Amino acid sequence: MFDVLWQRAADGRLYAEWLLSGLGWTLALAILGWAIAFVVGVMVGAARTSRSRPIAVLARLYVELFRNIPVLVQMFLWYFVLPEVVPAAIGDWIKQMPPPWGSFCPALVCLGLYTAARIAEQVKAGIESLPPGQREASAALGLRPAQTYRRVILPQALRLIVPSLTSEVMAIYKNTSVALTIGVLDLTSEARQVSDATFQTFAAFGAATLIYGVLALVAYQAMSIIDDRFCIPGQEVKRMRRRLLLGPPRSRIAAP
């Protein structure tokens, strides 16, 4: 079924190499986009719980703006509209970026900021799930608000939301496929090119589907390891679920 991937294309490369090239760009978009999203999301999520109303309002506006506009529309805005609304010198510099960076950079910024809005809501939920007395206790110890967030609040909140962040890690891999609409030769784009060149649509997109599935499994396993490693003692949800599924230990089962 996948024999076509080992045939040589007109450029002398194997069609499998086309997919591997697309996989490289997909990984670059996903990993770098996640780095941007995590940093921005944590800051915006913390700002959402700030006691300063202007800061909280600005953070909420950011979340509502980026979370509720479809990622495809945002991709077009960053690629087509941004160079036209910024000063002419900056717009010309953006337009003159050599390929593939002219399309890769807007896609990276788009995915990073879009995912950051989703992470921010999860960070906010993690912070609000903590006992409110921790802020007062930190203030009583002489910690400033920034120190309270950095040393007390955020370390606990981030450990609580690792399971929910797993879905965002897996989602950003899938969202990279939208970048093909502005010319990024990611995995989906390369699969489409293989399909157009060989007319073997099932083989091309079947291989891409398998690769996306492997990426999702790797991301899930990595986040599971992180969750187990940094799980807060006394709140080991996964271990409790496993115990419930497996049932009580045999030693505790009453004899008939």
Secondary structure as GFF3:
##gff-version 3
##sequence-region A 1 256
A	DSSP	three_ten_helix	3	6	.	.	.	ID=ss1
A	DSSP	alpha_helix	15	48	.	.	.	ID=ss2
A	DSSP	alpha_helix	53	68	.	.	.	ID=ss3
A	DSSP	alpha_helix	71	76	.	.	.	ID=ss4
A	DSSP	pi_helix	77	81	.	.	.	ID=ss5
A	DSSP	alpha_helix	82	85	.	.	.	ID=ss6
A	DSSP	alpha_helix	88	95	.	.	.	ID=ss7
A	DSSP	alpha_helix	101	128	.	.	.	ID=ss8
A	DSSP	alpha_helix	133	140	.	.	.	ID=ss9
A	DSSP	alpha_helix	145	148	.	.	.	ID=ss10
A	DSSP	pi_helix	149	153	.	.	.	ID=ss11
A	DSSP	alpha_helix	154	160	.	.	.	ID=ss12
A	DSSP	alpha_helix	162	175	.	.	.	ID=ss13
A	DSSP	three_ten_helix	176	182	.	.	.	ID=ss14
A	DSSP	alpha_helix	187	198	.	.	.	ID=ss15
A	DSSP	alpha_helix	201	230	.	.	.	ID=ss16
A	DSSP	alpha_helix	237	246	.	.	.	ID=ss17
A	DSSP	three_ten_helix	250	252	.	.	.	ID=ss18
###
